[in-house]
Amino acid sequence: MKRRAEIIVALDTASGGRALDLVRGLRGQVSMFKVGLELYTAAGPAIVREIKGLGAEVFLDLKFHDIPNTVARASAEASRLGVAMLDLHLSGGAAMIRRAVDEVEATCTLNQIRRPALLGITVLTSLGDESLPALGIHRTAQEQVLALAALGQEAGLDGAVASPRELGSLRRRFGPDFVLVTPGIRPEGSPADDQVRTLTPREAVEAGADYLVIGRPITGAESPAAAARDILRSIIL
């Protein structure tokens, strides 16, 4: 079955002005942008509103991980910002996830606002099999990803964030409606940087990705618009 994946451009910068310039320059080709810890810490919730004001969607990538009450309230506040997606660490446990899902549902219903897609962080793409034993995890990265994704689905999440290497297994196990968002995308010839489990954009789409999170190969290019265009062409199946 042919898939159509979308690119999410990661605005990994501390400059709100730089982030907004990237949105303006890429808006004709890319509809969603990731606001992560660096940008959110530097520019605050206002940057989400400004990006939305330019007509773009936001994936708020703050990877919530705390006690259930704290994560539930933070998720509700993220929903009030009107983000399209937000994520939380699956290692926080089922109770934390369920509380967040319930709080977001209640907040969106009460305020008559769109409910964001809720995604679970599985295993960071900077970690490989050799890194997990030191964390007390005696599974392979793929086994851990599948176990955490199952926990998230059972607790009511819409999908998961995982490296490209686990996409095939996740798609086979959880079916076509489970949203798969994947960082760790590196076009041919691009450096891996701090990513360990990577694939090219086309390989990730063929493996079952719905969304490809791409930062430096686009934002660090001489022409971000041209880089995005080249990647978009490469993933047409």
C-alpha positions as CSV (number, residue, x, y, z in Angstrom):
1,M,0.0,0.0,0.0
2,K,1.3,3.4,-0.9
3,R,1.7,5.9,2.0
4,R,1.8,9.7,2.0
5,A,4.0,11.0,4.8
6,E,4.3,14.6,5.9
7,I,7.4,16.5,6.9
8,I,7.6,18.2,10.3
9,V,10.4,20.7,10.4
10,A,12.2,20.8,13.8
11,L,12.8,24.4,14.8
12,D,15.7,23.6,17.0
13,T,16.9,27.1,17.7
14,A,16.9,29.5,20.7
15,S,15.9,32.4,18.5
16,G,12.2,33.1,18.1
17,G,13.0,35.4,15.1
18,R,15.0,32.7,13.4
19,A,12.2,30.2,14.0
20,L,9.6,32.5,12.5
21,D,11.8,33.2,9.5
22,L,12.0,29.5,8.8
23,V,8.3,29.1,9.1
24,R,7.7,32.0,6.6
25,G,10.2,30.5,4.2
26,L,9.0,27.0,4.4
27,R,5.2,27.5,4.8
28,G,4.4,26.8,1.2
29,Q,5.9,23.4,1.4
30,V,5.6,22.4,5.0
31,S,2.5,22.7,7.2
32,M,3.8,21.6,10.6
33,F,6.7,22.6,12.7
34,K,8.2,21.2,15.8
35,V,8.7,23.4,18.9
36,G,11.0,21.6,21.3
37,L,12.7,22.3,24.6
38,E,15.3,24.7,23.3
39,L,12.9,27.1,21.5
40,Y,10.1,26.8,24.0
41,T,12.5,27.6,26.9
42,A,13.8,30.6,25.1
43,A,10.6,32.0,23.6
44,G,7.8,30.5,25.8
45,P,4.2,29.8,24.8
46,A,4.1,33.0,22.7
47,I,6.2,31.3,20.0
48,V,3.5,28.6,19.5
49,R,0.8,31.4,19.0
50,E,3.1,33.2,16.6
51,I,3.7,30.1,14.5
52,K,0.0,29.4,14.4
53,G,-0.6,33.0,13.4
54,L,1.4,32.4,10.3
55,G,-1.0,29.6,9.4
56,A,1.2,26.7,10.4
57,E,0.5,23.8,12.8
58,V,2.7,23.0,15.8
59,F,4.0,19.7,17.2
60,L,4.9,20.6,20.8
61,D,7.8,18.3,21.6
62,L,8.3,18.8,25.3
63,K,8.4,15.1,26.2
64,F,6.4,15.5,29.5
65,H,7.5,13.1,32.2
66,D,6.5,13.7,35.8
67,I,3.9,12.6,38.3
68,P,0.4,12.0,36.7
69,N,-1.2,15.2,38.1
70,T,1.6,17.4,36.8
71,V,1.7,15.8,33.3
72,A,-2.1,15.9,33.1
73,R,-2.2,19.7,33.8
74,A,0.7,20.5,31.5
75,S,-0.9,18.5,28.7
76,A,-4.2,20.4,29.2
77,E,-2.4,23.7,29.0
78,A,-0.6,22.6,25.8
79,S,-4.0,21.8,24.4
80,R,-5.2,25.3,25.2
81,L,-2.4,26.6,23.0
82,G,-4.0,24.9,20.0
83,V,-1.1,22.6,19.2
84,A,-1.8,19.8,16.7
85,M,0.4,17.2,18.5
86,L,2.1,16.9,21.8
87,D,4.1,14.1,23.4
88,L,4.9,12.5,26.7
89,H,7.4,9.8,27.9
90,L,5.9,6.4,27.9
91,S,8.3,5.4,30.7
92,G,6.2,7.6,33.0
93,G,3.7,4.7,33.2
94,A,0.1,3.9,32.4
95,A,-1.4,6.0,35.2
96,M,0.4,9.1,34.0
97,I,-0.6,8.5,30.4
98,R,-4.3,7.9,31.3
99,R,-4.5,11.0,33.4
100,A,-3.1,13.1,30.6
101,V,-5.5,11.6,28.1
102,D,-8.5,12.2,30.4
103,E,-7.4,15.8,31.2
104,V,-6.9,16.7,27.6
105,E,-10.3,15.2,26.6
106,A,-12.1,17.1,29.4
107,T,-10.3,20.4,28.6
108,C,-11.0,20.2,24.9
109,T,-14.6,19.2,25.4
110,L,-15.2,22.0,28.0
111,N,-13.6,24.7,25.9
112,Q,-14.8,23.4,22.5
113,I,-11.3,23.2,21.0
114,R,-9.6,20.7,18.8
115,R,-8.1,17.8,20.6
116,P,-4.4,17.4,19.8
117,A,-3.0,14.0,18.8
118,L,-1.2,12.6,21.9
119,L,2.0,10.7,21.2
120,G,4.2,8.5,23.4
121,I,8.0,8.8,23.4
122,T,9.5,5.3,23.2
123,V,13.3,5.1,23.1
124,L,15.2,8.2,22.1
125,T,17.0,8.0,18.8
126,S,20.3,8.9,20.5
127,L,20.2,5.5,22.3
128,G,21.2,2.2,20.9
129,D,21.1,-1.4,22.2
130,E,24.4,-0.9,24.0
131,S,23.1,2.1,26.0
132,L,20.1,0.4,27.5
133,P,21.6,-2.0,30.1
134,A,23.1,1.0,32.0
135,L,19.5,2.2,32.3
136,G,18.3,-1.1,33.8
137,I,16.7,-2.1,30.5
138,H,17.5,-5.6,29.4
139,R,15.7,-5.6,26.1
140,T,16.8,-4.6,22.7
141,A,15.8,-1.1,21.6
142,Q,13.2,-2.6,19.3
143,E,11.7,-4.8,22.0
144,Q,11.5,-1.8,24.4
145,V,9.9,0.4,21.7
146,L,7.2,-2.2,21.0
147,A,6.5,-2.8,24.7
148,L,6.2,0.9,25.5
149,A,4.0,1.6,22.4
150,A,1.6,-1.2,23.5
151,L,1.4,0.4,26.9
152,G,0.6,3.8,25.3
153,Q,-2.0,2.4,23.0
154,E,-3.8,0.6,25.8
155,A,-3.8,3.8,27.8
156,G,-5.4,5.8,25.1
157,L,-2.6,7.5,23.1
158,D,-3.0,8.1,19.4
159,G,0.5,7.1,18.4
160,A,4.1,6.9,19.2
161,V,7.4,8.6,18.4
162,A,10.1,6.1,17.5
163,S,13.2,5.8,15.4
164,P,12.9,4.8,11.8
165,R,14.4,1.4,12.6
166,E,11.3,0.3,14.5
167,L,8.7,1.6,12.1
168,G,8.0,-1.7,10.3
169,S,7.5,-3.6,13.5
170,L,5.2,-0.9,14.9
171,R,3.1,-0.7,11.8
172,R,2.6,-4.4,11.5
173,R,1.6,-4.7,15.2
174,F,-0.5,-1.6,15.6
175,G,-2.1,-1.2,12.2
176,P,-2.7,1.7,9.9
177,D,-4.5,4.1,12.3
178,F,-1.7,4.3,14.9
179,V,0.2,7.5,14.2
180,L,3.9,7.0,13.8
181,V,6.1,10.1,14.1
182,T,9.8,9.5,13.5
183,P,12.9,11.7,14.1
184,G,16.3,10.4,13.2
185,I,15.8,11.1,9.5
186,R,18.9,11.7,7.5
187,P,19.0,12.2,3.7
188,E,21.7,10.5,1.8
189,G,25.1,12.1,2.6
190,S,23.9,13.9,5.7
191,P,25.9,13.5,9.0
192,A,24.1,11.5,11.7
193,D,25.0,14.1,14.3
194,D,23.8,12.7,17.7
195,Q,21.3,10.3,16.2
196,V,22.1,6.6,16.3
197,R,19.1,4.8,14.8
198,T,18.5,6.5,11.4
199,L,17.1,5.9,7.9
200,T,16.7,8.1,4.8
201,P,13.4,9.9,4.3
202,R,12.3,7.4,1.6
203,E,13.3,4.4,3.7
204,A,11.2,5.7,6.6
205,V,8.2,6.3,4.5
206,E,8.5,2.8,3.0
207,A,8.7,1.4,6.5
208,G,5.4,3.0,7.5
209,A,6.0,6.6,8.9
210,D,3.2,9.1,8.9
211,Y,5.4,12.1,9.8
212,L,9.1,12.6,9.4
213,V,10.7,15.0,11.8
214,I,13.6,16.7,10.1
215,G,15.7,19.5,11.5
216,R,19.3,20.3,10.6
217,P,19.3,18.8,7.0
218,I,16.7,21.4,6.2
219,T,17.2,24.3,8.7
220,G,21.0,24.1,8.3
221,A,20.9,24.1,4.5
222,E,22.0,27.1,2.4
223,S,18.5,27.1,1.1
224,P,16.0,25.5,3.5
225,A,13.2,25.7,1.0
226,A,15.3,23.9,-1.6
227,A,16.3,21.2,0.9
228,A,12.7,20.6,1.9
229,R,11.7,20.4,-1.7
230,D,14.3,17.8,-2.5
231,I,13.3,15.7,0.5
232,L,9.6,16.0,-0.5
233,R,10.4,14.8,-4.0
234,S,12.4,11.8,-2.6
235,I,9.5,10.5,-0.6
236,I,6.9,10.4,-3.4
237,L,6.2,6.6,-3.6
